[in-house]
Amino acid sequence: MQAALHTATHTAPVSTARTWTGRIISALAVLFLLFDGAIKVLQLAPAVEVSAQLGYSAPVTLGLGILTLACLAVYLLPRTAPLGAVLLTGYLGGAIATHVRLGSPAFSVAFPLLLGALLWGGLSLRDARLRALITSRQ
């Protein structure tokens, strides 16, 4: 049983170039989300002001910052990275919905979509299991 499970989940190794490309792409999104979460947790004036313009109070901004950093921590652990990507996708979907509701400019709507694409694209380049799951044909 154990041998069958091992061979069924075995995937081809990921090349070094692909892994590093995935890490760099992921790092772009991670650095932005780390900055965004940190300024919200620290309750820095720009974060609180922008959040207020979006309709979120300071306590909600703090909660969003904690949520961002928690989801990011899940994403940064290799074993739980796909779960972190799913959680961050939901978070970014909320950001998109907020901007659509307020009639924000197109860039404000598209930026969370771009972040999600970077998160998933980077993860798929560095995680052969995810790539195999996405590309499997049954």
Buried (B, 14 or more C-beta within 10 A) or exposed (E): EEEEEEEEEEEEEBEEEBBEBBBEBBEBBBEBBBEBBBBBBEBEEEBBEEBEEBEBEBEBBBBBBEBBBBBBEBBEEEEEBBEBBBBBBEBBEEBBEBBEEEEBEEEBBEBBEBBBBBBBBBBBBBBBBBBBEEEEEE
